[in-house]
Amino acid sequence: MEQIKHLLQKVQAKIEIYEKHKELSGENFNIFSIMGMESDEVLRILRLLQSF
């Protein structure tokens, strides 16, 4: 049981590092979130793609 706990702690540490990297690198950046338009995101992207 201790081995499983230790493994899960290591995995959690890796996840936290990855999440911090995503935050610092801007990988989670979403212009629709900033504009408060998250629910319209898919529709707006489809309209944009249709315009090409």
N, C-alpha and C positions, 0 to 999 in steps of 0.2 A: 504494500500500500504506500509506503514511503517513497518507493521508486516512482510510482505514478504521480504522486504529489510533486516530486522534484521535477519530473518531466513536464508536468503542466505549468509549473512555475517558470521553467525555461522557455516554454512556448509562449506564455503570457508576456515575458520580457521581450521576446522577439517581436511579438505583435505590437507592443507599445513602441518599440524602436521604429518599426515600419510605419505606424500611424503618425509618429512625430515627423518622420522623413516626408510623408505625403503632405503634412501640414506645412512644413518649411519649404518644400519644393513647389507648392502651389498646385499639386496634383488634384487636390479637392476643390479647386477654384471652380465656381459655377456662376456665371454672370446672371442667370435667371434667379438664383437665390438672392443675390445682392439687390436685384430689381424687384424682389417680392413676387415673381411670376413663375414659381416652380410648377404650379399646376398647369400652366400654359406651355411649358417647355417643349413637349413633344409636338404639339400642334404648330408652334412657331417654327420649329426646325423643319417640319414637313412643308409648311408654306414656303419657307426659304428655299428648300430644295426644289420645290415645284417651279420656282421662278427662274431656274436655270435652264 
